[in-house]
Amino acid sequence: MMGGVLIVVTHLLGSGHLVRARHLARALAEAGFAVTLASGGMPLNVRADEPFTFVQLPPAKVEGVDFRNLLDEAGQPIDAQRRETRRDLLSELAASLRPDIVITEHFPFGRRQLADEFLGVIAAARLANPKTLVLASIRDVLVAPRADRIVEAEARIAAHFDAVLVHGDAGLLPLEASWPVSKGLAGKLVYTGYLAASRSRSPHPEEPRSGVSKDGSEDAGTSLETRTVFAPQDEGCGVESAEILVSGGGSGAALPLFEMAIAAARLGDARRWRILVGKGLAEADFVRLQASAPANAIVERARPDFPTLLANCALSISQAGYNTVLDLVAAERPAIVVPFDEGAETEQGIRAEAMARAGLARCLRMTGPDALTPETLANAVETALRAGMPAPLSIDRDGASAVAGIVTGLIERKR
C-alpha cells in the first residue's frame, strides 16, 4: 500500500465538484493509495464497493448563484455550531489519518467562504505529519476572479500548497483563459488531462446507478464501449430518425434551457426530443415541464443509459459543464452547447467558446444581444443536423490513468 491521501471537497450548486473528486479518489485508490474522501456538500449516492473511504460532513448548499449565503439541507442558513462541527471533524480526521497527501478540491481558487475549514485541515495534517504534500485540485476553467481574490489565492498557494493539479488539457483550454497565471503560479501548475471515471465512464454529473458491470460489481455509470442498458430509441434505427437529446447535469440550473427546448420542439417537425432532467430540479418544476411538453417531446428524469442515448442521438443540446467536453468527444455527435451564465458565472461560457473554436459544438447564449429564442434554437437545430458529424477532436482525457504517477512524482520531489 502506498501513502495515505485525504481529499476534501464541498460541492454547493451542482454535483460536478464531487463527481470529479470521486474520480480522483478512485484513480488514486486503484493505484494503491489509501484514500479518504471527505465531502461537505449535499449527500449523493455512494457505491458500496468504492475503493476509497467516504466521509460525509454536515452538509452545506446554496440556492441560485448566491454563494455568499450557505444553507443547510433544510434551506436554512448554517449556524456557527455547524461551521465549528465541520471544522472539527475535518481537523480530527486529518489528525487521525496523518495523511501523506492532502488535496483540496477548488480551494484556494474558490470556496473562500469555507477557507477556515480548508486551512484548518491542512494545518492539522501537517501538525500530525510535517512531510504532508498539499495539493489543490481544479477543473479546466475557473470563474473569472476579482483582483483582490487573485492576490489572496496566490498568497495561500505560496504559503500552503506544493502544487496545483489542473484537470484539463492546456492545448484545448489553458488555465490562462480564465485565471491570470503569474510566474509563481505557473511553476506550481501540473496538467493531468481531463479526469473521468477510471473503471467506467460516468458522463452524467449525478452518477446514476446502472446495475451490474462486467466484473460483477454495481456500476455507477454506463460505458459507451461496453454496455447498453436500455434501447436508445423506441423505434427506428438510423441517425436520420434519431432523437434530439437535451440534458442539463445534476442541478436545477438548466431549467431555462429545458423550457426553451420545449418551446422549440413545438416549432419543429415530428422528430422526437428527449429532455433529461437532473434530480436537482424541484419536482414541481419537473411536473410542469412534463405537462407543457408537446407530443414530440419526452421529459423524464436523468437515466443511467445516458451514454447510449448520447451515442445514438441525432443532436445533443446541453450546457457546457466540465463533463460535457468528455461526453461529446467520446460520442462524436453533432452538438449545441448553451452555457450557464447567470450572475457572475463565466466558467461555462469560456469552455463553450473553446468547444466551438475546436469544432466540437456550436455555442448559443441565453443572455446578451443574441439571446436564444425558441425560433433561433429551432433554426440552430436544423442547421446543426444539416452540418452533420463534428470533426474528430483529440484532447487529453487520460487524467485518471496519469494522476497517480503525477502525484507519486510530486511526493518524490518533495522528499
Secondary structure, 3 states (H helix, E strand, C coil): CCCEEEEEECCCCCCHHHHHHHHHHHHHHHCCCEEEEEECCCCCCCCCCCCCEEEECCCCECCCCCCCCCECCCCCECCHHHHHHHHHHHHHHHHHHCCCEEEEECCCCCCHHHHHHHHHHHHHHHHHCCCCEEEEEEECCCCCCCHHHHHHHHHHHHHHCCEEEEECCCCCCCHHHCCCCCHHHHCCEEECCCCCCCCCCCCCCCCCCCCECCCCCECCCCCCCCCCCCCCCCCCCCHHHCCEEEECCCCCCCHHHHHHHHHHHHHCCCCCEEEEECCCCCHHHHHHHHHHCCCCEEEEECCCCHHHHHHHCCEEEECCCHHHHHHHHHHCCCEEECCCCCCCCCHHHHHHHHHHHCCCCEECCCCCCCCCCHHHHHHHHHHHHHHCCCCCCCCCCCHHHHHHHHHHHHHHHHC
